[in-house]
Amino acid sequence: MPQIRALRRVASLLTTPLAPEDFIRLVNPLASTRQLRGIVTKVTRETADSTTIAFRPGKGWNAHAAGQWARIGVEINGVRQWRSYSLSAAAGHDPAITVTAIGFVSTALARDTKVGDVLFLDTPQGDFVLPVHPRPLLMLTAGSGLTPVMSMIRTLVPRRQDADVVLIHSARSPEEALFHDELLELADQFPGLTVRHWYTRAGGAKAGTDAFNREPRRLNLTDTTDLESMCPDWRDRAAYACGPAEFLDAASELWERDGDDAGHANLTIERFAAVLLPGTGGEGGIVTFEKSDKEVEVDGDVPLLDAGEDCGVVMPSGCRMGICRSCLIPLVAGKVRDLRTGEVHGEEGELIQTCVNAAAGPVHLDI
C-alpha cells in the first residue's frame, strides 16, 4: 500500500545508516524480511556427544512433516555456516534438531548452543515421511540415523491406537544410543511400538540390560538371520532405513535380494551423504579460488567444497549431498567430475555443485 511504503521511507531516513528492521530485531530477534530465523527455547543433552536443540521459528516457517530435514545456519567466529539436519520433534510441535558432535559445525552446535541463541533457517524438505495409509512399519536405524525416525515415532505411536511399528536400532552401547530411555518408556506405554536395541560394543553401566543380541557385534545384514530373529514378518512391513552409508548399502542389497515381490520398492532410505560412484575420482588438479586468492592441489576424489574449506575459503553449503544446491559456485575455467556419475563437465560460468564435484584437471572457481 502507498501509505505503508511512505512510512517505510520515513523510517529509513530516521534510522540511517541502519535499517528499521535492525532496531526491530533488538526487540524481536525473529523479525527479518530477508532471512528466516528461529530462537532456541530448550537444549537437552541426549548422550555425551549428542544434543537436542528445540527452537521457535519465526514467520515464514512451514510446519514440518515427520521425517523431514531442514537447513540450519549458525554464526561461528563471525561466519555463517549452514548444514542440514533431520528434525526430531513430532509433527505439529515446535521443531527440534538432534546434533552429534562430529565435524566443525555440528560440534559447535552440540557443545555451545544456549537457550536464547538465534538460528538461521530454511524451510523443511524431504520425502522420508510416513506413508499416507496406515500399515505395519519397520524402522531400521543406526547411530544418528534414528533422528528422523524418532520424529515419526513421536508423531505416530501416541496418536494412533492401530499403530504397528517395530524399531531396530543399532548403537555402540546404551550410553551412546539416542533417546534410549524415552524409547523404552514409549514401548512400555504403547503396545503398538516394539523396540529392539542392538549393541556393537561391550561395557557401560547399562550394557546388556535391553540388548537383543547376547554378544556385542555388528548387526549382520548380509543375510536375513539377524533381521528375522527380531522381526519375523519384516517382508510384510513398509520399511524405513537411515544410518551410515555401509549400513544402508547392506540393507538395500538385502531387500533387493530377499524382499517380497515389491523388493527394494518396499524400503525407503534416507541418506546423510551423497551416493558416490566408486572409482570416479580421476586425476584431480590445482583448484584456484579466484576472489579468495587461494589455491590448493587436490586428488580427484576430493569434493571442491572440502578443498575450499581445507584451505580456509568460506564456502556456501547446505545438505552436502547434492540435493539442496546451496553450494553452487560459478566456474571460471576448467573441468570438473561429478562424483556420483563420473561425468566430466564444465563451461565458463556454469554453476557447480561443489559438494559432489571434484577437479578434473586445473579448476578456477569464482569465490
C-alpha positions in Angstrom: 0.0 0.0 0.0 1.3 3.6 -0.7 0.8 4.7 2.9 3.0 1.8 4.2 5.7 2.4 1.6 5.7 6.1 2.6 6.1 5.2 6.3 8.9 2.8 5.5 10.8 5.6 3.6 10.4 8.0 6.5 11.5 5.3 9.0 14.6 4.6 6.8 15.5 8.3 6.9 15.2 8.4 10.7 17.3 5.3 11.2 20.0 5.8 8.6 22.7 4.3 8.4 20.8 1.3 9.9 17.6 -0.2 8.5 14.3 0.0 10.6 14.3 -3.8 11.0 17.8 -3.6 12.7 16.0 -1.8 15.6 13.0 -4.2 15.4 15.4 -7.1 15.9 16.6 -5.6 19.2 13.1 -6.3 20.5 12.2 -9.4 18.4 15.2 -11.3 17.1 13.0 -13.4 14.8 11.9 -10.3 12.9 13.5 -10.3 9.5 12.2 -9.8 6.0 15.4 -11.3 4.4 16.2 -14.4 6.4 14.0 -16.9 8.3 15.2 -17.3 11.9 14.5 -19.3 15.0 15.2 -18.8 18.7 16.4 -21.6 20.8 13.9 -22.5 23.5 15.4 -25.6 25.0 18.8 -27.5 25.0 18.8 -31.2 26.1 21.8 -33.4 26.4 20.9 -36.8 24.9 24.3 -38.5 25.2 27.9 -37.4 25.9 28.2 -36.3 22.3 24.6 -35.5 21.2 22.3 -32.6 22.0 18.7 -31.9 21.1 18.1 -28.2 20.3 14.5 -27.1 20.2 13.6 -23.7 18.6 10.7 -21.5 17.9 10.7 -20.4 14.3 9.7 -17.0 13.0 7.1 -16.1 10.5 7.6 -18.0 7.2 8.4 -21.4 8.6 6.3 -24.2 7.2 5.2 -26.9 9.6 7.4 -30.0 9.1 6.2 -33.5 8.3 7.6 -36.3 10.5 10.9 -37.4 9.0 11.8 -34.2 7.1 15.0 -32.2 7.4 15.9 -28.5 7.2 19.0 -26.4 6.6 20.2 -24.7 9.8 22.6 -21.8 9.8 24.7 -20.7 12.8 27.3 -18.0 13.1 30.7 -19.3 14.2 33.6 -16.8 14.6 31.6 -14.2 12.6 31.0 -16.6 9.7 27.5 -18.0 8.9 27.8 -21.8 8.4 24.9 -23.9 7.0 24.3 -27.6 7.5 21.3 -29.9 7.0 19.7 -31.7 10.0 16.8 -34.0 10.4 14.0 -32.7 12.6 13.5 -34.9 15.6 10.4 -33.4 17.1 6.9 -34.7 16.4 4.9 -33.1 13.6 2.6 -30.4 15.0 5.2 -29.4 17.6 7.8 -26.7 17.5 10.8 -28.1 15.6 14.0 -29.5 17.1 17.2 -31.0 15.8 19.4 -33.6 17.5 23.0 -33.0 16.7 26.0 -35.2 17.3 29.4 -33.5 17.9 31.1 -34.7 14.7 32.6 -32.1 12.4 33.2 -28.4 12.9 29.6 -27.0 12.7 27.9 -29.9 14.4 30.4 -29.8 17.3 29.8 -26.1 17.8 26.0 -26.6 17.8 26.1 -29.6 20.1 28.6 -28.1 22.6 27.9 -24.3 22.6 24.2 -23.7 21.8 22.3 -21.9 24.6 18.7 -21.0 25.2 18.0 -17.7 23.6 20.5 -18.2 20.7 19.3 -17.3 17.2 19.5 -19.9 14.4 19.1 -19.1 10.7 16.6 -21.4 9.0 15.4 -22.7 5.7 12.0 -24.4 5.3 11.6 -28.2 5.9 12.3 -30.5 3.0 12.5 -34.2 2.2 10.4 -37.2 1.1 11.4 -39.5 4.0 8.0 -39.3 5.6 5.3 -41.7 6.9 3.1 -43.5 4.4 -0.3 -41.9 3.6 -2.3 -45.0 4.6 -1.9 -47.0 7.9 0.2 -50.1 7.6 2.7 -52.1 9.7 6.1 -50.4 9.7 9.7 -51.5 10.3 12.2 -48.8 11.2 15.9 -49.9 10.7 18.4 -47.3 12.1 22.0 -47.0 13.2 23.7 -44.2 15.1 22.3 -40.7 14.4 20.1 -42.3 11.7 17.5 -42.6 14.4 16.8 -38.9 14.4 14.2 -38.6 11.6 12.7 -41.9 12.6 12.2 -40.6 16.2 10.1 -37.8 14.7 8.0 -40.4 13.0 7.6 -42.5 16.2 6.7 -39.5 18.3 4.1 -38.4 15.8 2.5 -41.8 15.0 2.6 -44.0 18.1 0.9 -41.8 20.7 -1.8 -40.7 18.3 -3.0 -43.9 16.7 -4.2 -46.9 18.5 -3.8 -49.0 15.4 0.0 -48.2 15.1 2.2 -51.2 14.5 5.8 -50.2 14.5 9.0 -52.3 15.0 12.1 -50.3 15.6 15.5 -52.0 15.2 18.2 -49.6 16.3 22.0 -50.3 16.3 24.2 -48.3 18.6 27.6 -48.9 20.1 26.3 -49.0 23.7 23.2 -48.0 25.7 25.0 -44.8 26.8 25.5 -43.8 23.2 22.0 -44.8 22.0 19.9 -41.8 21.2 16.6 -41.4 23.0 17.3 -44.7 24.8 15.1 -44.3 27.9 12.3 -42.4 26.0 12.0 -45.3 23.5 11.8 -47.9 26.2 9.1 -45.8 28.0 7.1 -45.4 24.8 7.3 -49.1 24.1 6.1 -49.9 27.6 3.3 -47.3 27.4 2.1 -48.1 23.8 1.6 -51.7 22.7 1.9 -50.6 19.0 5.6 -50.0 19.4 8.3 -52.7 19.7 11.9 -51.6 20.3 14.9 -53.8 19.6 18.3 -52.4 20.6 21.4 -53.9 19.0 24.7 -53.0 20.7 28.0 -53.4 18.9 30.4 -52.9 21.9 30.6 -54.4 25.3 30.9 -52.4 28.6 29.0 -49.5 30.1 26.8 -49.1 33.1 23.6 -50.3 31.3 25.3 -52.7 28.8 23.2 -55.8 28.0 20.2 -54.8 30.0 18.0 -54.4 27.0 20.2 -55.7 24.2 18.5 -58.1 21.8 21.9 -59.6 20.9 23.6 -61.5 23.7 27.1 -60.9 22.4 28.2 -57.4 21.2 28.8 -57.4 17.4 27.7 -55.6 14.3 24.2 -56.2 13.0 24.6 -58.5 10.1 22.6 -57.6 7.0 24.4 -59.8 4.5 21.7 -62.4 5.1 18.3 -62.4 6.8 19.2 -64.3 10.0 19.6 -61.3 12.4 16.6 -59.4 10.8 14.3 -62.4 11.0 15.2 -63.0 14.7 14.0 -59.5 15.6 11.2 -59.1 13.1 10.0 -62.3 11.5 7.4 -60.5 9.4 9.8 -57.9 8.0 8.8 -58.7 4.4 5.2 -57.7 5.1 6.1 -54.2 6.5 6.8 -50.9 4.9 10.5 -50.5 5.8 12.4 -47.2 6.5 16.2 -47.2 7.0 18.6 -44.4 8.0 22.2 -44.6 9.1 25.7 -44.8 7.8 26.3 -45.5 4.1 27.6 -49.0 4.6 24.6 -49.9 6.8 22.2 -48.5 4.1 24.0 -50.2 1.2 23.7 -53.6 3.0 20.0 -53.0 3.8 19.3 -52.1 0.2 21.1 -55.2 -1.1 19.2 -57.4 1.4 15.8 -56.0 0.3 16.6 -56.4 -3.4 17.8 -60.0 -2.9 15.5 -61.3 -0.2 12.5 -59.0 0.0 9.0 -59.7 -1.2 7.7 -59.2 -4.7 7.9 -55.5 -4.2 11.6 -55.9 -3.2 13.5 -52.7 -3.0 10.3 -50.6 -3.5 9.2 -51.7 0.0 12.3 -50.0 1.5 12.6 -46.2 1.9 16.1 -44.9 2.6 17.3 -41.6 4.0 21.0 -40.9 3.4 23.1 -38.2 5.1 25.7 -38.3 2.4 25.7 -38.4 -1.4 25.9 -41.7 -3.1 29.3 -41.5 -4.9 30.2 -43.8 -7.8 33.3 -45.9 -6.9 36.4 -45.1 -9.0 35.2 -41.7 -10.3 38.0 -39.7 -8.8 40.1 -39.2 -11.9 43.3 -37.2 -12.0 42.5 -34.2 -9.7 44.4 -30.9 -10.1 45.1 -27.5 -8.8 41.9 -25.6 -7.6 42.1 -21.8 -7.6 39.6 -19.8 -5.6 39.8 -16.5 -7.5 38.2 -14.0 -5.1 39.9 -15.6 -2.1 43.3 -15.6 -3.8 44.0 -19.1 -2.7 44.8 -22.4 -4.4 45.3 -26.0 -3.4 46.3 -29.2 -5.2 43.8 -32.0 -4.6 43.2 -35.6 -5.6 40.4 -36.4 -8.0 38.1 -37.8 -5.2 38.1 -34.7 -3.0 34.9 -32.6 -3.4 35.6 -29.0 -4.3 33.6 -28.0 -1.1 36.1 -29.9 1.1 39.1 -28.5 -0.9 37.9 -24.9 -0.3 37.2 -25.4 3.4 40.5 -27.1 3.9 42.4 -24.1 2.7 40.3 -21.6 4.6 37.8 -20.4 1.9 34.4 -19.6 3.3 32.3 -21.9 1.1 28.5 -21.8 0.8 26.9 -25.2 1.7 23.8 -26.9 2.9 23.0 -30.6 2.7 26.5 -31.5 1.4 25.0 -34.4 -0.6 23.9 -32.9 -3.9 20.2 -32.1 -3.0 19.7 -28.5 -1.9 22.0 -26.8 -4.4 23.1 -24.3 -1.7 26.8 -24.8 -2.6 26.6 -23.6 -6.2 29.6 -21.6 -7.3 30.4 -20.2 -10.9 33.1 -22.0 -12.8 35.7 -19.6 -14.3 37.7 -22.2 -16.1 38.5 -25.9 -16.2 36.6 -29.1 -16.0 35.0 -30.9 -13.0 33.9 -34.5 -12.4 30.6 -35.4 -10.9 31.5 -37.9 -8.2 28.0 -39.5 -8.4 28.2 -40.4 -12.1 31.8 -40.0 -13.2 30.7 -37.4 -15.9 33.2 -34.7 -16.7 31.6 -31.4 -17.5 32.2 -27.6 -17.2 31.6 -24.5 -19.2 32.6 -20.9 -18.3 30.0 -19.5 -16.0 28.4 -22.9 -15.2 27.1 -23.2 -11.6 29.0 -26.1 -10.0 27.7 -28.1 -7.1 30.9 -28.2 -5.1 29.8 -30.8 -2.6 29.5 -33.6 -5.3 32.1 -32.4 -7.9 35.9 -32.7 -7.9 38.6 -31.3 -10.1 39.3 -33.0 -13.4 42.5 -31.0 -14.1 43.1 -27.4 -13.2 39.9 -25.6 -12.0 39.2 -21.9 -11.3 36.2 -21.0 -9.2 34.6 -17.6 -8.7 34.8 -17.4 -4.9 
